[in-house]
Amino acid sequence: MDATLTGTGGTYYVMAQLALRGYHASCTFGNAPFVDILVAASDGSKSASFQVKTATEARRWRGHGDLREVSELQWTLGRRAAKHARTGLFYVFVDLKSLASGEIPDVYIIPSAWIREHCARWIDDPSVKWVRFHVLPGKVETFKNNWDQIAQALS
């Protein structure tokens, strides 16, 4: 799948999930740095920003047969994005799971400060040419499909 269409698909998937949960969501169409979606409470009193990163298959597998398991999750992130942290900004990592599998995508909604801290040891390393978000599944399990933290941010 084309990378642009993958990113667009992830963004609209997240916007649909937000709408189903009663939030106003607006796509910036690239017109706001580090923000793909602006989200507001139903009464407009509070807002948050989302930077969406989408992978057609974020899961990296290890092992064979019954021992096969997800060993890591990966998304393209970018050095500037990994450095950008502020209150109210969330990174939303969408794993489309190779849609052909019929599985429902997973969404990891992670505060930007957490991402910056996680990437801190290599974010300014000049030997790192392309910044990807690599993480063990257990480290981000609390963020997986956790839409409740948006309710907290917007209350």
MIDOSE-1310 file (N, C-alpha, C; in nm, 2 decimals, decimal comma, always signed):
residues 155
mdat	+0,09/-0,12/+0,00/+0,00/+0,00/+0,00/+0,09/+0,12/+0,00; +0,05/+0,23/-0,07/+0,12/+0,35/-0,08/+0,13/+0,42/+0,06; +0,24/+0,47/+0,10/+0,27/+0,53/+0,23/+0,17/+0,64/+0,26; +0,14/+0,72/+0,17/+0,05/+0,83/+0,19/-0,09/+0,78/+0,22
ltgt	-0,13/+0,68/+0,15/-0,27/+0,63/+0,17/-0,27/+0,55/+0,31; -0,16/+0,49/+0,34/-0,16/+0,42/+0,47/-0,17/+0,53/+0,58; -0,10/+0,64/+0,58/-0,11/+0,74/+0,68/-0,25/+0,80/+0,68; -0,31/+0,83/+0,56/-0,44/+0,88/+0,55/-0,54/+0,78/+0,62
ggty	-0,53/+0,66/+0,59/-0,62/+0,55/+0,64/-0,61/+0,55/+0,79; -0,49/+0,56/+0,85/-0,48/+0,56/+0,99/-0,54/+0,68/+1,06; -0,52/+0,80/+1,00/-0,58/+0,92/+1,05/-0,73/+0,92/+1,05; -0,79/+0,87/+0,94/-0,93/+0,86/+0,93/-0,99/+0,75/+1,02
yvma	-0,92/+0,65/+1,04/-0,96/+0,55/+1,14/-0,97/+0,60/+1,28; -0,87/+0,68/+1,32/-0,86/+0,74/+1,45/-0,98/+0,85/+1,46; -1,00/+0,92/+1,36/-1,11/+1,02/+1,36/-1,24/+0,96/+1,38; -1,26/+0,84/+1,31/-1,39/+0,77/+1,32/-1,41/+0,72/+1,46
qlal	-1,30/+0,67/+1,52/-1,31/+0,62/+1,66/-1,34/+0,73/+1,76; -1,28/+0,85/+1,73/-1,31/+0,96/+1,82/-1,46/+1,01/+1,81; -1,51/+1,01/+1,68/-1,65/+1,05/+1,66/-1,74/+0,95/+1,73; -1,71/+0,83/+1,72/-1,80/+0,72/+1,78/-1,80/+0,74/+1,93
rgyh	-1,70/+0,80/+1,99/-1,69/+0,82/+2,13/-1,74/+0,96/+2,18; -1,79/+1,04/+2,08/-1,86/+1,16/+2,12/-1,77/+1,29/+2,11; -1,65/+1,28/+2,05/-1,56/+1,39/+2,04/-1,56/+1,45/+1,90; -1,54/+1,58/+1,89/-1,52/+1,65/+1,77/-1,38/+1,63/+1,72
asct	-1,36/+1,59/+1,60/-1,22/+1,56/+1,55/-1,21/+1,63/+1,41; -1,10/+1,70/+1,39/-1,08/+1,77/+1,27/-0,94/+1,74/+1,22; -0,93/+1,70/+1,09/-0,80/+1,67/+1,03/-0,74/+1,80/+0,99; -0,61/+1,82/+1,01/-0,54/+1,94/+0,97/-0,49/+1,94/+0,83
fgna	-0,49/+1,82/+0,76/-0,44/+1,80/+0,63/-0,30/+1,86/+0,60; -0,21/+1,84/+0,71/-0,08/+1,88/+0,69/-0,05/+2,03/+0,72; -0,15/+2,10/+0,76/-0,14/+2,25/+0,77/-0,10/+2,29/+0,91; -0,07/+2,20/+1,00/-0,02/+2,23/+1,14/+0,09/+2,14/+1,17
pfvd	+0,21/+2,19/+1,20/+0,33/+2,11/+1,23/+0,30/+2,02/+1,35; +0,33/+1,89/+1,34/+0,32/+1,79/+1,44/+0,18/+1,76/+1,49; +0,08/+1,81/+1,41/-0,06/+1,78/+1,45/-0,13/+1,73/+1,33; -0,19/+1,61/+1,34/-0,27/+1,56/+1,23/-0,42/+1,57/+1,26
ilva	-0,46/+1,57/+1,39/-0,60/+1,58/+1,43/-0,61/+1,67/+1,55; -0,70/+1,76/+1,54/-0,74/+1,84/+1,66/-0,87/+1,78/+1,71; -0,87/+1,75/+1,84/-0,98/+1,69/+1,91/-1,04/+1,78/+2,02; -1,17/+1,79/+2,02/-1,23/+1,87/+2,13/-1,34/+1,79/+2,20
asdg	-1,36/+1,83/+2,32/-1,47/+1,78/+2,40/-1,60/+1,82/+2,33; -1,71/+1,74/+2,36/-1,84/+1,77/+2,29/-1,89/+1,91/+2,31; -1,86/+1,97/+2,42/-1,90/+2,11/+2,44/-1,80/+2,21/+2,40; -1,68/+2,16/+2,35/-1,58/+2,25/+2,30/-1,49/+2,32/+2,41
sksa	-1,51/+2,28/+2,53/-1,44/+2,34/+2,64/-1,29/+2,31/+2,65; -1,25/+2,19/+2,60/-1,11/+2,15/+2,61/-1,07/+2,08/+2,48; -0,94/+2,09/+2,45/-0,90/+2,03/+2,33/-0,76/+1,96/+2,35; -0,73/+1,87/+2,25/-0,60/+1,80/+2,25/-0,56/+1,79/+2,10
sfqv	-0,43/+1,75/+2,08/-0,38/+1,74/+1,95/-0,32/+1,60/+1,93; -0,34/+1,54/+1,81/-0,29/+1,41/+1,78/-0,19/+1,41/+1,67; -0,08/+1,35/+1,68/+0,01/+1,32/+1,57/+0,00/+1,17/+1,54; -0,05/+1,14/+1,42/-0,08/+1,00/+1,39/+0,03/+0,93/+1,31
ktat	+0,07/+0,82/+1,35/+0,17/+0,74/+1,28/+0,11/+0,60/+1,25; +0,11/+0,56/+1,13/+0,04/+0,44/+1,09/+0,14/+0,34/+1,02; +0,12/+0,21/+1,06/+0,20/+0,11/+0,99/+0,10/+0,00/+0,94; +0,13/-0,05/+0,82/+0,05/-0,16/+0,77/+0,07/-0,28/+0,86
earr	+0,18/-0,30/+0,92/+0,21/-0,41/+1,01/+0,32/-0,37/+1,10; +0,28/-0,32/+1,22/+0,38/-0,27/+1,32/+0,44/-0,39/+1,40; +0,38/-0,50/+1,40/+0,42/-0,62/+1,48/+0,54/-0,68/+1,41; +0,65/-0,71/+1,50/+0,76/-0,79/+1,45/+0,76/-0,92/+1,53
wrgh	+0,76/-1,03/+1,45/+0,74/-1,16/+1,51/+0,87/-1,24/+1,53; +0,87/-1,32/+1,63/+0,99/-1,41/+1,66/+0,93/-1,55/+1,70; +1,01/-1,65/+1,66/+0,97/-1,79/+1,70/+0,89/-1,85/+1,59; +0,86/-1,98/+1,61/+0,79/-2,06/+1,51/+0,68/-2,14/+1,58
gdlr	+0,57/-2,17/+1,51/+0,46/-2,25/+1,56/+0,40/-2,19/+1,68; +0,38/-2,28/+1,78/+0,32/-2,24/+1,91/+0,40/-2,13/+1,99; +0,53/-2,13/+1,95/+0,62/-2,04/+2,02/+0,63/-1,90/+1,95; +0,56/-1,88/+1,84/+0,56/-1,75/+1,77/+0,49/-1,65/+1,85
evse	+0,56/-1,53/+1,87/+0,50/-1,42/+1,95/+0,55/-1,29/+1,89; +0,48/-1,18/+1,93/+0,52/-1,05/+1,89/+0,64/-1,01/+1,98; +0,75/-0,98/+1,91/+0,87/-0,94/+1,99/+0,89/-0,79/+2,00; +0,83/-0,71/+1,91/+0,85/-0,57/+1,90/+0,75/-0,51/+1,82
lqwt	+0,72/-0,38/+1,84/+0,63/-0,30/+1,76/+0,72/-0,19/+1,70; +0,69/-0,15/+1,57/+0,77/-0,05/+1,51/+0,69/+0,04/+1,42; +0,72/+0,17/+1,43/+0,66/+0,27/+1,34/+0,77/+0,37/+1,30; +0,75/+0,43/+1,19/+0,84/+0,54/+1,15/+0,80/+0,66/+1,23
lgrr	+0,90/+0,73/+1,29/+0,86/+0,85/+1,37/+0,93/+0,98/+1,32; +1,05/+0,98/+1,30/+1,12/+1,10/+1,26/+1,18/+1,17/+1,38; +1,30/+1,22/+1,36/+1,38/+1,29/+1,47/+1,31/+1,41/+1,53; +1,26/+1,50/+1,44/+1,19/+1,62/+1,49/+1,06/+1,58/+1,57
aakh	+0,99/+1,49/+1,52/+0,87/+1,45/+1,59/+0,90/+1,39/+1,72; +1,00/+1,31/+1,73/+1,03/+1,24/+1,86/+1,08/+1,34/+1,97; +1,13/+1,45/+1,92/+1,17/+1,56/+2,02/+1,06/+1,64/+2,07; +0,95/+1,65/+1,99/+0,84/+1,74/+2,02/+0,75/+1,69/+2,13
artg	+0,75/+1,76/+2,24/+0,66/+1,71/+2,35/+0,60/+1,84/+2,41; +0,47/+1,82/+2,44/+0,40/+1,93/+2,51/+0,27/+1,87/+2,56; +0,22/+1,94/+2,66/+0,09/+1,90/+2,73/-0,02/+1,91/+2,62; -0,10/+1,81/+2,62/-0,21/+1,80/+2,53/-0,18/+1,74/+2,39
lfyv	-0,06/+1,71/+2,37/-0,02/+1,64/+2,24/+0,00/+1,49/+2,27; -0,07/+1,41/+2,19/-0,06/+1,27/+2,19/-0,01/+1,22/+2,06; +0,08/+1,11/+2,07/+0,12/+1,04/+1,95/+0,03/+0,92/+1,95; -0,03/+0,90/+1,83/-0,13/+0,79/+1,81/-0,07/+0,70/+1,71
fvdl	-0,03/+0,58/+1,75/+0,03/+0,48/+1,67/-0,07/+0,38/+1,63; -0,10/+0,37/+1,50/-0,20/+0,28/+1,45/-0,13/+0,16/+1,38; -0,17/+0,04/+1,42/-0,12/-0,08/+1,36/-0,24/-0,14/+1,28; -0,23/-0,13/+1,15/-0,34/-0,18/+1,07/-0,34/-0,33/+1,06
ksla	-0,23/-0,39/+1,10/-0,22/-0,54/+1,11/-0,24/-0,61/+0,97; -0,18/-0,56/+0,87/-0,20/-0,62/+0,73/-0,34/-0,65/+0,70; -0,42/-0,55/+0,70/-0,57/-0,56/+0,69/-0,62/-0,69/+0,63; -0,54/-0,76/+0,54/-0,59/-0,88/+0,48/-0,62/-0,99/+0,59
sgei	-0,56/-0,98/+0,71/-0,58/-1,07/+0,81/-0,72/-1,07/+0,87; -0,79/-0,96/+0,85/-0,93/-0,94/+0,90/-0,93/-0,90/+1,05; -0,81/-0,87/+1,10/-0,80/-0,82/+1,24/-0,84/-0,68/+1,25; -0,89/-0,64/+1,36/-0,92/-0,50/+1,39/-0,79/-0,42/+1,42
pdvy	-0,76/-0,30/+1,36/-0,64/-0,23/+1,40/-0,63/-0,20/+1,55; -0,51/-0,20/+1,59/-0,48/-0,15/+1,73/-0,43/-0,01/+1,73; -0,47/+0,07/+1,83/-0,43/+0,21/+1,84/-0,36/+0,23/+1,97; -0,24/+0,29/+1,97/-0,17/+0,32/+2,09/-0,17/+0,47/+2,11
iips	-0,23/+0,52/+2,21/-0,25/+0,66/+2,23/-0,15/+0,70/+2,35; -0,04/+0,77/+2,31/+0,07/+0,79/+2,40/+0,10/+0,93/+2,42; +0,11/+0,99/+2,54/+0,14/+1,13/+2,56/+0,28/+1,16/+2,50; +0,29/+1,27/+2,44/+0,42/+1,31/+2,37/+0,54/+1,31/+2,47
awir	+0,52/+1,35/+2,59/+0,63/+1,35/+2,69/+0,69/+1,21/+2,71; +0,60/+1,11/+2,70/+0,64/+0,97/+2,72/+0,73/+0,93/+2,60; +0,69/+0,97/+2,48/+0,76/+0,94/+2,36/+0,90/+1,00/+2,36; +0,91/+1,13/+2,40/+1,04/+1,20/+2,41/+1,13/+1,13/+2,51
ehca	+1,08/+1,09/+2,62/+1,16/+1,02/+2,72/+1,21/+0,89/+2,67; +1,12/+0,81/+2,60/+1,15/+0,68/+2,55/+1,26/+0,69/+2,45; +1,26/+0,80/+2,37/+1,35/+0,81/+2,26/+1,48/+0,89/+2,29; +1,48/+0,95/+2,42/+1,59/+1,04/+2,46/+1,73/+0,99/+2,43
rwid	+1,76/+0,87/+2,46/+1,90/+0,82/+2,45/+1,96/+0,82/+2,31; +1,87/+0,82/+2,21/+1,92/+0,82/+2,07/+1,87/+0,93/+1,98; +1,78/+1,01/+2,04/+1,72/+1,11/+1,95/+1,81/+1,22/+1,89; +1,92/+1,25/+1,97/+2,02/+1,34/+1,92/+2,15/+1,28/+1,87
dpsv	+2,15/+1,14/+1,86/+2,27/+1,07/+1,82/+2,28/+1,08/+1,66; +2,39/+1,15/+1,62/+2,41/+1,17/+1,47/+2,43/+1,04/+1,39; +2,47/+0,93/+1,46/+2,48/+0,80/+1,39/+2,35/+0,74/+1,36; +2,24/+0,78/+1,43/+2,11/+0,73/+1,40/+2,05/+0,81/+1,28
kwvr	+2,04/+0,74/+1,16/+2,00/+0,81/+1,04/+1,85/+0,83/+1,03; +1,77/+0,73/+1,07/+1,63/+0,74/+1,06/+1,57/+0,70/+1,19; +1,49/+0,78/+1,25/+1,43/+0,75/+1,38/+1,30/+0,68/+1,36; +1,30/+0,56/+1,42/+1,18/+0,48/+1,42/+1,14/+0,45/+1,57
fhvl	+1,02/+0,44/+1,59/+0,97/+0,41/+1,73/+0,97/+0,26/+1,74; +1,06/+0,20/+1,81/+1,07/+0,06/+1,84/+1,04/+0,04/+1,99; +0,95/-0,05/+2,02/+0,91/-0,07/+2,16/+0,86/-0,21/+2,18; +0,89/-0,26/+2,30/+0,84/-0,39/+2,34/+0,69/-0,38/+2,37
pgkv	+0,61/-0,48/+2,32/+0,47/-0,47/+2,34/+0,42/-0,45/+2,48; +0,49/-0,51/+2,58/+0,45/-0,49/+2,72/+0,47/-0,35/+2,77; +0,56/-0,28/+2,71/+0,59/-0,14/+2,76/+0,48/-0,05/+2,72; +0,41/-0,08/+2,62/+0,30/+0,02/+2,58/+0,16/-0,04/+2,59
etfk	+0,15/-0,16/+2,66/+0,02/-0,22/+2,67/-0,09/-0,13/+2,74; -0,05/-0,05/+2,83/-0,14/+0,04/+2,90/-0,20/+0,14/+2,81; -0,13/+0,17/+2,70/-0,18/+0,27/+2,60/-0,26/+0,21/+2,49; -0,26/+0,08/+2,48/-0,32/+0,01/+2,37/-0,48/+0,02/+2,38
nnwd	-0,53/+0,08/+2,27/-0,68/+0,11/+2,26/-0,73/+0,17/+2,39; -0,65/+0,25/+2,45/-0,69/+0,32/+2,58/-0,75/+0,46/+2,55; -0,87/+0,46/+2,51/-0,94/+0,59/+2,47/-0,98/+0,66/+2,60; -0,98/+0,60/+2,71/-1,02/+0,67/+2,84/-0,92/+0,78/+2,87
qiaq	-0,80/+0,77/+2,83/-0,71/+0,88/+2,86/-0,74/+1,01/+2,79; -0,81/+1,00/+2,67/-0,86/+1,11/+2,60/-0,97/+1,18/+2,68; -1,06/+1,10/+2,74/-1,17/+1,15/+2,82/-1,11/+1,23/+2,94; -1,00/+1,17/+3,00/-0,93/+1,24/+3,11/-0,87/+1,37/+3,06
als	-0,81/+1,37/+2,95/-0,74/+1,49/+2,90/-0,84/+1,60/+2,86; -0,96/+1,56/+2,82/-1,07/+1,66/+2,78/-1,17/+1,69/+2,89; -1,15/+1,64/+3,01/-1,25/+1,66/+3,11/-1,20/+1,78/+3,20
